[in-house]
Amino acid sequence: QVQLVESGGGLVQAGGSLRLSCTASGISVINAMAWYRQAPGKQRELVAALTSGGDKTNYVDSVKGRFTISRGNAKNTVFLQMNSLKPEDTGVYYCNSPSRLYSWGQGTQVTVSA
């Protein structure tokens, strides 16, 4: 059974940076992966995606130019570098495979203060 564990969140001032990490246990290689965000009172949305080959990325318009998704040297890890953070980036961040949709992890809380 695949388990997803996210980490790296925290409280940061607007304009700051955070780097989120995702590790999948129970699998040695992650295929296409994505980061999702659930803001307070809103539905979970996909914010960044990485193809299985790691050669293509997609971002929601609101994070383009500020967030970067990447794969770790270990094939079961993926990162999200978040720069120039804004208060509207606040939420719980999750990783998952858009195609496989494993059981969701607990996520990692990101809070951006104005």
MMTF fields as JSON, N, C-alpha, C and O atoms, coordinates in Angstrom:
{
  "mmtfVersion": "1.0.0",
  "mmtfProducer": "UNKNOWN",
  "numBonds": 455,
  "numAtoms": 456,
  "numGroups": 114,
  "numChains": 1,
  "numModels": 1,
  "chainsPerModel": [1],
  "groupsPerChain": [114],
  "chainIdList": ["A"],
  "bondAtomList": [4, 2, 8, 6, 12, 10, 16, 14, 20, 18, 24, 22, 28, 26, 32, 30, 36, 34, 40, 38, 44, 42, 48, 46, 52, 50, 56, 54, 60, 58, 64, 62, 68, 66, 72, 70, 76, 74, 80, 78, 84, 82, 88, 86, 92, 90, 96, 94, 100, 98, 104, 102, 108, 106, 112, 110, 116, 114, 120, 118, 124, 122, 128, 126, 132, 130, 136, 134, 140, 138, 144, 142, 148, 146, 152, 150, 156, 154, 160, 158, 164, 162, 168, 166, 172, 170, 176, 174, 180, 178, 184, 182, 188, 186, 192, 190, 196, 194, 200, 198, 204, 202, 208, 206, 212, 210, 216, 214, 220, 218, 224, 222, 228, 226, 232, 230, 236, 234, 240, 238, 244, 242, 248, 246, 252, 250, 256, 254, 260, 258, 264, 262, 268, 266, 272, 270, 276, 274, 280, 278, 284, 282, 288, 286, 292, 290, 296, 294, 300, 298, 304, 302, 308, 306, 312, 310, 316, 314, 320, 318, 324, 322, 328, 326, 332, 330, 336, 334, 340, 338, 344, 342, 348, 346, 352, 350, 356, 354, 360, 358, 364, 362, 368, 366, 372, 370, 376, 374, 380, 378, 384, 382, 388, 386, 392, 390, 396, 394, 400, 398, 404, 402, 408, 406, 412, 410, 416, 414, 420, 418, 424, 422, 428, 426, 432, 430, 436, 434, 440, 438, 444, 442, 448, 446, 452, 450],
  "bondOrderList": [1, 1, 1, 1, 1, 1, 1, 1, 1, 1, 1, 1, 1, 1, 1, 1, 1, 1, 1, 1, 1, 1, 1, 1, 1, 1, 1, 1, 1, 1, 1, 1, 1, 1, 1, 1, 1, 1, 1, 1, 1, 1, 1, 1, 1, 1, 1, 1, 1, 1, 1, 1, 1, 1, 1, 1, 1, 1, 1, 1, 1, 1, 1, 1, 1, 1, 1, 1, 1, 1, 1, 1, 1, 1, 1, 1, 1, 1, 1, 1, 1, 1, 1, 1, 1, 1, 1, 1, 1, 1, 1, 1, 1, 1, 1, 1, 1, 1, 1, 1, 1, 1, 1, 1, 1, 1, 1, 1, 1, 1, 1, 1, 1],
  "groupList": [{"groupName": "GLN", "atomNameList": ["N", "CA", "C", "O"], "elementList": ["N", "C", "C", "O"], "formalChargeList": [0, 0, 0, 0], "bondAtomList": [1, 0, 2, 1, 3, 2], "bondOrderList": [1, 1, 2], "singleLetterCode": "Q", "chemCompType": "L-PEPTIDE LINKING"}, {"groupName": "VAL", "atomNameList": ["N", "CA", "C", "O"], "elementList": ["N", "C", "C", "O"], "formalChargeList": [0, 0, 0, 0], "bondAtomList": [1, 0, 2, 1, 3, 2], "bondOrderList": [1, 1, 2], "singleLetterCode": "V", "chemCompType": "L-PEPTIDE LINKING"}, {"groupName": "LEU", "atomNameList": ["N", "CA", "C", "O"], "elementList": ["N", "C", "C", "O"], "formalChargeList": [0, 0, 0, 0], "bondAtomList": [1, 0, 2, 1, 3, 2], "bondOrderList": [1, 1, 2], "singleLetterCode": "L", "chemCompType": "L-PEPTIDE LINKING"}, {"groupName": "GLU", "atomNameList": ["N", "CA", "C", "O"], "elementList": ["N", "C", "C", "O"], "formalChargeList": [0, 0, 0, 0], "bondAtomList": [1, 0, 2, 1, 3, 2], "bondOrderList": [1, 1, 2], "singleLetterCode": "E", "chemCompType": "L-PEPTIDE LINKING"}, {"groupName": "SER", "atomNameList": ["N", "CA", "C", "O"], "elementList": ["N", "C", "C", "O"], "formalChargeList": [0, 0, 0, 0], "bondAtomList": [1, 0, 2, 1, 3, 2], "bondOrderList": [1, 1, 2], "singleLetterCode": "S", "chemCompType": "L-PEPTIDE LINKING"}, {"groupName": "GLY", "atomNameList": ["N", "CA", "C", "O"], "elementList": ["N", "C", "C", "O"], "formalChargeList": [0, 0, 0, 0], "bondAtomList": [1, 0, 2, 1, 3, 2], "bondOrderList": [1, 1, 2], "singleLetterCode": "G", "chemCompType": "PEPTIDE LINKING"}, {"groupName": "ALA", "atomNameList": ["N", "CA", "C", "O"], "elementList": ["N", "C", "C", "O"], "formalChargeList": [0, 0, 0, 0], "bondAtomList": [1, 0, 2, 1, 3, 2], "bondOrderList": [1, 1, 2], "singleLetterCode": "A", "chemCompType": "L-PEPTIDE LINKING"}, {"groupName": "ARG", "atomNameList": ["N", "CA", "C", "O"], "elementList": ["N", "C", "C", "O"], "formalChargeList": [0, 0, 0, 0], "bondAtomList": [1, 0, 2, 1, 3, 2], "bondOrderList": [1, 1, 2], "singleLetterCode": "R", "chemCompType": "L-PEPTIDE LINKING"}, {"groupName": "CYS", "atomNameList": ["N", "CA", "C", "O"], "elementList": ["N", "C", "C", "O"], "formalChargeList": [0, 0, 0, 0], "bondAtomList": [1, 0, 2, 1, 3, 2], "bondOrderList": [1, 1, 2], "singleLetterCode": "C", "chemCompType": "L-PEPTIDE LINKING"}, {"groupName": "THR", "atomNameList": ["N", "CA", "C", "O"], "elementList": ["N", "C", "C", "O"], "formalChargeList": [0, 0, 0, 0], "bondAtomList": [1, 0, 2, 1, 3, 2], "bondOrderList": [1, 1, 2], "singleLetterCode": "T", "chemCompType": "L-PEPTIDE LINKING"}, {"groupName": "ILE", "atomNameList": ["N", "CA", "C", "O"], "elementList": ["N", "C", "C", "O"], "formalChargeList": [0, 0, 0, 0], "bondAtomList": [1, 0, 2, 1, 3, 2], "bondOrderList": [1, 1, 2], "singleLetterCode": "I", "chemCompType": "L-PEPTIDE LINKING"}, {"groupName": "ASN", "atomNameList": ["N", "CA", "C", "O"], "elementList": ["N", "C", "C", "O"], "formalChargeList": [0, 0, 0, 0], "bondAtomList": [1, 0, 2, 1, 3, 2], "bondOrderList": [1, 1, 2], "singleLetterCode": "N", "chemCompType": "L-PEPTIDE LINKING"}, {"groupName": "MET", "atomNameList": ["N", "CA", "C", "O"], "elementList": ["N", "C", "C", "O"], "formalChargeList": [0, 0, 0, 0], "bondAtomList": [1, 0, 2, 1, 3, 2], "bondOrderList": [1, 1, 2], "singleLetterCode": "M", "chemCompType": "L-PEPTIDE LINKING"}, {"groupName": "TRP", "atomNameList": ["N", "CA", "C", "O"], "elementList": ["N", "C", "C", "O"], "formalChargeList": [0, 0, 0, 0], "bondAtomList": [1, 0, 2, 1, 3, 2], "bondOrderList": [1, 1, 2], "singleLetterCode": "W", "chemCompType": "L-PEPTIDE LINKING"}, {"groupName": "TYR", "atomNameList": ["N", "CA", "C", "O"], "elementList": ["N", "C", "C", "O"], "formalChargeList": [0, 0, 0, 0], "bondAtomList": [1, 0, 2, 1, 3, 2], "bondOrderList": [1, 1, 2], "singleLetterCode": "Y", "chemCompType": "L-PEPTIDE LINKING"}, {"groupName": "PRO", "atomNameList": ["N", "CA", "C", "O"], "elementList": ["N", "C", "C", "O"], "formalChargeList": [0, 0, 0, 0], "bondAtomList": [1, 0, 2, 1, 3, 2], "bondOrderList": [1, 1, 2], "singleLetterCode": "P", "chemCompType": "L-PEPTIDE LINKING"}, {"groupName": "LYS", "atomNameList": ["N", "CA", "C", "O"], "elementList": ["N", "C", "C", "O"], "formalChargeList": [0, 0, 0, 0], "bondAtomList": [1, 0, 2, 1, 3, 2], "bondOrderList": [1, 1, 2], "singleLetterCode": "K", "chemCompType": "L-PEPTIDE LINKING"}, {"groupName": "ASP", "atomNameList": ["N", "CA", "C", "O"], "elementList": ["N", "C", "C", "O"], "formalChargeList": [0, 0, 0, 0], "bondAtomList": [1, 0, 2, 1, 3, 2], "bondOrderList": [1, 1, 2], "singleLetterCode": "D", "chemCompType": "L-PEPTIDE LINKING"}, {"groupName": "PHE", "atomNameList": ["N", "CA", "C", "O"], "elementList": ["N", "C", "C", "O"], "formalChargeList": [0, 0, 0, 0], "bondAtomList": [1, 0, 2, 1, 3, 2], "bondOrderList": [1, 1, 2], "singleLetterCode": "F", "chemCompType": "L-PEPTIDE LINKING"}],
  "groupTypeList": [0, 1, 0, 2, 1, 3, 4, 5, 5, 5, 2, 1, 0, 6, 5, 5, 4, 2, 7, 2, 4, 8, 9, 6, 4, 5, 10, 4, 1, 10, 11, 6, 12, 6, 13, 14, 7, 0, 6, 15, 5, 16, 0, 7, 3, 2, 1, 6, 6, 2, 9, 4, 5, 5, 17, 16, 9, 11, 14, 1, 17, 4, 1, 16, 5, 7, 18, 9, 10, 4, 7, 5, 11, 6, 16, 11, 9, 1, 18, 2, 0, 12, 11, 4, 2, 16, 15, 3, 17, 9, 5, 1, 14, 14, 8, 11, 4, 15, 4, 7, 2, 14, 4, 13, 5, 0, 5, 9, 0, 1, 9, 1, 4, 6],
  "groupIdList": [1, 2, 3, 4, 5, 6, 7, 8, 9, 10, 11, 12, 13, 14, 15, 16, 17, 18, 19, 20, 21, 22, 23, 24, 25, 26, 27, 28, 29, 30, 31, 32, 33, 34, 35, 36, 37, 38, 39, 40, 41, 42, 43, 44, 45, 46, 47, 48, 49, 50, 51, 52, 53, 54, 55, 56, 57, 58, 59, 60, 61, 62, 63, 64, 65, 66, 67, 68, 69, 70, 71, 72, 73, 74, 75, 76, 77, 78, 79, 80, 81, 82, 83, 84, 85, 86, 87, 88, 89, 90, 91, 92, 93, 94, 95, 96, 97, 98, 99, 100, 101, 102, 103, 104, 105, 106, 107, 108, 109, 110, 111, 112, 113, 114],
  "secStructList": [7, 7, 3, 3, 3, 3, 3, 7, 7, 3, 3, 3, 3, 6, 6, 7, 7, 3, 3, 3, 3, 3, 3, 3, 3, 1, 7, 1, 7, 7, 7, 1, 3, 3, 3, 3, 3, 3, 7, 6, 6, 1, 7, 7, 3, 3, 3, 3, 3, 3, 7, 6, 6, 1, 7, 7, 3, 3, 3, 7, 4, 4, 4, 6, 6, 6, 3, 3, 3, 3, 3, 7, 1, 1, 6, 6, 3, 3, 3, 3, 3, 3, 7, 1, 7, 7, 4, 4, 4, 7, 3, 3, 3, 3, 3, 3, 7, 6, 6, 6, 7, 7, 7, 7, 7, 7, 7, 3, 3, 3, 3, 3, 3, 7],
  "xCoordList": [0.849, 0.0, 0.889, 1.835, 0.584, 1.374, 0.919, -0.273, 1.893, 1.613, 2.381, 3.565, 1.706, 2.302, 2.515, 1.613, 3.712, 4.044, 4.599, 5.617, 3.909, 4.324, 4.958, 4.581, 5.918, 6.57, 7.129, 7.174, 7.552, 8.205, 7.373, 7.864, 6.121, 5.274, 5.65, 6.526, 4.977, 5.244, 4.603, 3.802, 4.97, 4.474, 5.557, 6.703, 5.193, 6.161, 5.501, 4.292, 6.275, 5.742, 5.611, 6.304, 4.728, 4.56, 5.906, 6.663, 6.179, 7.459, 8.495, 9.54, 8.215, 9.15, 9.074, 8.339, 9.854, 9.947, 9.813, 10.132, 9.339, 9.297, 9.57, 9.302, 10.106, 10.32, 9.606, 9.95, 8.619, 7.86, 8.457, 8.992, 8.351, 8.845, 7.726, 6.85, 7.773, 6.804, 7.561, 8.355, 7.314, 7.919, 6.819, 5.902, 6.924, 5.968, 6.62, 7.633, 6.053, 6.55, 5.685, 4.519, 6.267, 5.533, 5.64, 4.995, 6.466, 6.674, 8.068, 8.505, 8.77, 10.145, 10.246, 11.2, 9.283, 9.305, 7.934, 6.915, 7.931, 6.686, 6.545, 7.501, 5.401, 5.148, 4.781, 5.36, 3.876, 3.48, 2.952, 2.164, 3.397, 2.972, 2.557, 2.888, 1.84, 1.357, 1.259, 1.178, 1.268, 0.969, -0.403, -0.764, -1.147, -2.486, -2.519, -1.702, -3.462, -3.611, -5.091, -5.958, -5.354, -6.712, -6.696, -6.21, -7.233, -7.327, -8.534, -9.464, -8.516, -9.645, -10.971, -11.125, -11.918, -13.244, -13.346, -14.384, -12.283, -12.299, -11.993, -11.5, -12.288, -11.987, -10.497, -9.796, -10.049, -8.667, -8.44, -9.262, -7.323, -7.012, -5.59, -4.713, -5.388, -4.062, -3.298, -3.794, -2.103, -1.329, -0.095, 0.364, 0.453, 1.652, 1.706, 1.39, 2.105, 2.167, 3.452, 3.993, 3.922, 5.165, 4.899, 4.322, 5.323, 5.104, 6.027, 6.991, 5.727, 6.494, 7.958, 8.839, 8.219, 9.601, 10.3, 11.517, 9.531, 10.105, 10.46, 11.126, 10.013, 10.423, 9.374, 9.625, 8.215, 7.16, 6.506, 6.272, 6.217, 5.541, 4.356, 4.329, 3.392, 2.226, 1.9, 2.052, 1.45, 1.131, -0.191, -0.548, -0.903, -2.08, -1.586, -0.508, -2.353, -1.896, -1.435, -0.482, -2.094, -1.808, -0.416, 0.073, 0.225, 1.552, 2.655, 3.826, 2.31, 3.314, 4.377, 4.072, 5.621, 6.723, 7.176, 8.217, 6.399, 6.763, 7.028, 7.872, 6.319, 6.463, 7.195, 7.055, 7.977, 8.667, 8.534, 8.908, 8.005, 7.893, 9.071, 9.457, 9.633, 10.771, 10.793, 10.174, 11.518, 11.663, 13.005, 13.998, 13.041, 14.275, 15.128, 14.685, 16.355, 17.231, 16.633, 16.734, 16.024, 15.259, 13.961, 13.249, 13.665, 12.541, 11.181, 10.154, 11.178, 9.895, 9.723, 8.934, 10.448, 10.308, 10.019, 10.447, 9.298, 9.005, 8.981, 8.594, 9.395, 9.503, 8.632, 8.248, 8.338, 7.687, 8.412, 8.289, 9.157, 9.818, 8.85, 8.377, 8.561, 7.592, 8.289, 8.777, 8.334, 8.965, 7.92, 6.816, 8.284, 7.397, 5.999, 5.001, 5.947, 4.663, 3.716, 4.131, 2.445, 1.385, 0.408, 0.312, -0.315, -1.305, -2.304, -2.773, -2.627, -3.574, -2.989, -3.709, -1.71, -1.108, -1.336, -0.989, -1.904, -2.175, -3.091, -4.078, -2.756, -3.579, -2.793, -1.627, -3.453, -2.789, -2.38, -3.19, -1.122, -0.572, -0.407, 0.093, -0.843, -0.78, -0.081, -0.104, 0.53, 1.031, 0.227, -0.31, 0.147, -0.525, -0.294, 0.156, -0.604, -0.53, -1.874, -2.902, -1.885, -3.16, -3.869, -5.096, -3.096, -3.709, -4.039, -5.044, -3.211, -3.431, -4.299, -5.066, -4.181, -4.907, -4.827, -5.804, -3.65, -3.453, -4.216, -4.76, -4.247, -4.858, -4.111, -2.882, -4.853, -4.246, -3.462, -3.87, -2.336, -1.585, -2.207, -3.287, -1.519, -2.038, -1.793, -2.393, -0.914, -0.629, 0.307, 0.651, 0.698, 1.546, 0.985, 0.69, 0.842, 0.193, 1.164, 2.288, 0.718, 1.463, 0.613, -0.534, 1.186, 0.488, 1.352, 2.491, 0.813, 1.541, 0.87, -0.3, 1.615, 1.06, 1.338, 2.343, 0.422, 0.566, 1.653, 1.909],
  "yCoordList": [-1.185, 0.0, 1.24, 1.335, 2.168, 3.394, 4.38, 4.639, 4.923, 5.972, 7.227, 7.167, 8.343, 9.62, 10.463, 10.617, 11.0, 11.819, 13.151, 13.205, 14.215, 15.56, 16.257, 16.017, 17.116, 17.87, 19.17, 19.37, 20.043, 21.272, 22.525, 23.626, 22.374, 23.544, 24.362, 23.984, 25.478, 26.323, 27.677, 27.908, 28.569, 29.946, 30.837, 30.812, 31.612, 32.475, 33.798, 33.854, 34.84, 36.146, 36.218, 35.516, 37.062, 37.266, 37.64, 38.443, 37.039, 37.256, 36.207, 36.135, 35.402, 34.373, 33.119, 33.053, 32.129, 30.882, 29.676, 29.733, 28.607, 27.31, 26.23, 26.406, 25.111, 23.962, 22.764, 22.307, 22.273, 21.131, 19.846, 19.817, 18.792, 17.482, 16.459, 16.544, 15.508, 14.413, 13.114, 12.985, 12.175, 10.861, 9.817, 9.823, 8.931, 7.847, 6.559, 6.132, 5.948, 4.654, 3.565, 3.786, 2.401, 1.299, 1.265, 0.456, 2.156, 2.2, 2.746, 3.658, 2.195, 2.637, 3.748, 4.526, 3.816, 4.837, 5.482, 4.806, 6.791, 7.535, 7.876, 8.324, 7.672, 8.108, 9.588, 10.341, 10.009, 11.406, 11.774, 11.039, 12.917, 13.35, 14.801, 15.536, 15.193, 16.566, 17.019, 16.213, 18.319, 18.943, 19.589, 20.22, 19.413, 19.969, 20.897, 20.783, 21.802, 22.739, 22.837, 22.909, 22.837, 23.069, 24.257, 24.179, 25.35, 26.558, 26.455, 25.693, 27.209, 27.158, 27.434, 28.45, 26.531, 26.716, 26.482, 26.754, 25.981, 25.773, 24.323, 23.567, 23.949, 22.6, 22.459, 23.435, 21.234, 20.941, 21.207, 20.832, 21.856, 22.145, 21.704, 21.716, 21.318, 20.954, 22.233, 23.087, 22.372, 23.595, 23.348, 24.257, 22.127, 21.846, 20.361, 19.531, 20.031, 18.628, 18.36, 19.236, 17.138, 16.704, 15.397, 14.471, 15.319, 14.086, 12.989, 13.263, 11.763, 10.629, 10.717, 10.294, 11.255, 11.4, 12.596, 12.744, 13.44, 14.625, 15.735, 16.702, 15.595, 16.581, 17.639, 18.6, 17.459, 18.446, 18.772, 17.902, 20.054, 20.51, 21.374, 21.983, 21.415, 22.264, 22.936, 22.347, 24.174, 24.942, 25.664, 26.072, 25.813, 26.677, 28.105, 28.451, 28.925, 30.277, 31.067, 31.842, 30.877, 31.684, 31.443, 32.258, 30.339, 30.04, 30.046, 29.881, 30.23, 30.226, 31.279, 32.421, 30.882, 31.8, 31.884, 32.472, 31.296, 31.345, 29.962, 29.813, 28.961, 27.59, 26.736, 26.929, 25.787, 24.839, 23.438, 23.189, 22.533, 21.141, 20.374, 20.604, 19.47, 18.703, 17.338, 17.117, 16.44, 15.087, 14.975, 15.535, 14.257, 14.045, 12.977, 12.288, 12.849, 11.793, 10.421, 9.512, 10.278, 9.076, 9.164, 10.165, 8.141, 8.198, 8.248, 8.39, 8.13, 8.179, 9.476, 9.533, 10.515, 11.802, 12.895, 12.827, 13.879, 15.041, 16.272, 16.201, 17.387, 18.618, 19.709, 19.636, 20.708, 21.916, 23.109, 23.374, 23.812, 25.033, 26.182, 26.418, 26.887, 27.973, 29.273, 29.426, 30.192, 31.493, 32.602, 32.393, 33.758, 34.93, 34.574, 34.875, 33.947, 33.472, 34.622, 35.709, 34.353, 35.332, 34.773, 33.556, 35.634, 35.136, 34.161, 33.242, 34.35, 33.448, 32.067, 31.18, 31.873, 30.545, 29.707, 28.526, 30.301, 29.593, 28.401, 28.493, 27.296, 26.097, 24.866, 24.946, 23.736, 22.455, 21.899, 21.806, 21.536, 21.042, 19.528, 18.972, 18.887, 17.439, 17.062, 17.82, 15.896, 15.348, 14.102, 13.443, 13.789, 12.576, 12.391, 13.301, 11.218, 10.941, 11.284, 10.75, 12.155, 12.53, 11.337, 11.313, 10.356, 9.21, 8.078, 7.39, 7.875, 6.757, 7.151, 6.334, 8.395, 8.886, 7.9, 7.244, 7.821, 7.014, 7.638, 8.736, 6.931, 7.507, 8.784, 8.836, 9.785, 11.074, 11.004, 10.345, 11.693, 11.832, 12.906, 13.418, 13.237, 14.245, 15.662, 16.616, 15.79, 17.12, 17.893, 17.449, 19.043, 19.933, 21.343, 21.843, 21.971, 23.288, 24.388, 24.457, 25.232, 26.43, 27.636, 27.759, 28.511, 29.732, 30.921, 31.034, 31.801, 32.988, 34.209, 34.486, 34.93, 36.122, 37.351, 37.429, 38.304, 39.528, 40.429, 41.498],
  "zCoordList": [0.0, 0.0, 0.0, 0.781, -0.863, -0.969, 0.088, 0.255, 0.796, 1.778, 1.382, 1.048, 1.425, 1.047, 2.298, 3.121, 2.427, 3.589, 3.097, 2.407, 3.466, 3.079, 4.28, 5.427, 3.996, 5.062, 4.492, 3.278, 5.393, 4.978, 5.1, 4.85, 5.481, 5.636, 6.862, 7.641, 7.011, 8.162, 8.004, 7.099, 8.903, 8.893, 8.304, 8.75, 7.315, 6.659, 6.306, 6.079, 6.263, 5.877, 4.352, 3.617, 3.912, 2.473, 1.851, 2.397, 0.7, 0.034, 0.362, -0.284, 1.354, 1.776, 0.921, -0.065, 1.328, 0.566, 1.492, 2.679, 0.916, 1.592, 0.56, -0.628, 1.028, 0.15, 0.767, 1.857, 0.055, 0.518, -0.042, -1.15, 0.749, 0.327, 0.418, 1.278, -0.473, -0.475, -0.682, -1.614, 0.179, 0.036, -0.005, 0.817, -0.962, -1.097, -0.624, -1.179, 0.383, 0.841, 0.229, -0.099, 0.083, -0.514, -2.016, -2.682, -2.55, -3.99, -4.222, -3.521, -5.2, -5.421, -6.449, -6.444, -7.307, -8.355, -8.443, -8.586, -8.356, -8.537, -10.016, -10.649, -10.54, -11.908, -11.882, -11.099, -12.68, -12.667, -11.285, -10.69, -10.788, -9.463, -9.506, -10.437, -8.503, -8.439, -7.002, -6.075, -6.841, -5.552, -5.631, -6.625, -4.565, -4.45, -3.242, -2.328, -3.256, -2.151, -1.786, -2.657, -0.503, -0.023, 0.909, 2.037, 0.421, 1.226, 2.155, 1.89, 3.226, 4.17, 3.475, 2.797, 3.645, 3.083, 1.593, 0.99, 0.991, -0.46, -0.798, 0.039, -2.021, -2.474, -2.767, -3.034, -2.709, -3.036, -4.52, -5.356, -4.843, -6.233, -6.538, -5.675, -7.782, -8.236, -8.551, -9.286, -8.005, -8.245, -9.103, -9.794, -9.073, -9.863, -10.17, -9.318, -11.384, -11.79, -12.555, -13.23, -12.432, -13.071, -13.802, -13.233, -15.072, -15.812, -15.292, -14.578, -15.653, -15.149, -15.559, -14.81, -16.727, -17.178, -16.563, -16.678, -15.915, -15.275, -16.241, -15.87, -17.487, -18.465, -18.745, -19.471, -18.174, -18.386, -17.061, -16.222, -16.9, -15.693, -16.078, -17.147, -15.2, -15.387, -14.072, -13.002, -14.162, -12.968, -13.154, -14.259, -12.056, -12.096, -12.268, -11.784, -12.942, -13.28, -12.056, -12.14, -10.939, -9.754, -9.172, -8.39, -9.542, -8.982, -10.026, -9.684, -11.273, -12.336, -12.085, -11.744, -12.258, -12.037, -10.594, -10.303, -9.678, -8.261, -7.677, -6.793, -8.16, -7.649, -8.679, -9.887, -8.171, -9.041, -8.47, -7.324, -9.264, -8.853, -9.45, -10.596, -8.667, -9.153, -8.486, -7.445, -9.112, -8.569, -7.866, -8.33, -6.751, -6.042, -6.701, -7.619, -6.22, -6.731, -6.448, -7.272, -5.305, -5.016, -5.801, -5.728, -6.533, -7.466, -6.789, -7.452, -5.458, -4.769, -3.994, -3.05, -4.38, -3.718, -4.747, -5.899, -4.299, -5.148, -4.257, -3.091, -4.811, -4.056, -4.68, -5.847, -3.875, -4.375, -3.757, -2.562, -4.577, -4.131, -4.339, -5.451, -3.272, -3.328, -2.957, -1.837, -3.881, -3.671, -3.77, -4.272, -3.293, -3.359, -2.869, -3.523, -1.739, -1.218, -0.915, -0.512, -1.119, -0.882, 0.137, 0.295, 0.829, 1.793, 1.167, 1.839, -0.091, -0.746, -1.037, -1.497, -0.779, -0.906, 0.348, 0.38, 1.352, 2.601, 2.367, 1.637, 2.988, 2.868, 3.271, 3.658, 3.17, 3.405, 2.047, 1.125, 1.947, 0.685, 0.749, 1.727, -0.324, -0.437, -1.742, -2.712, -1.754, -3.006, -3.343, -2.453, -4.599, -5.037, -6.523, -7.218, -6.987, -8.412, -9.042, -8.624, -10.026, -10.649, -11.286, -11.376, -11.724, -12.407, -11.452, -11.632, -10.441, -9.528, -8.342, -7.832, -7.904, -6.721, -5.564, -5.201, -5.011, -3.814, -2.648, -2.766, -1.531, -0.327, 0.042, -0.003, 0.398, 0.716, 2.022, 2.978, 2.037, 3.27, 4.147, 3.853, 5.214, 6.135, 5.639, 6.135, 4.666, 4.145, 5.062, 6.157, 4.587, 5.376, 5.289, 4.203, 6.438, 6.513, 6.112, 6.609, 5.218, 4.823, 5.19, 4.76, 5.98, 6.37, 6.007, 6.461, 5.193, 4.753, 5.355, 5.089, 6.162, 6.81, 5.957, 5.25, 6.044, 5.237, 5.789, 5.235]
}
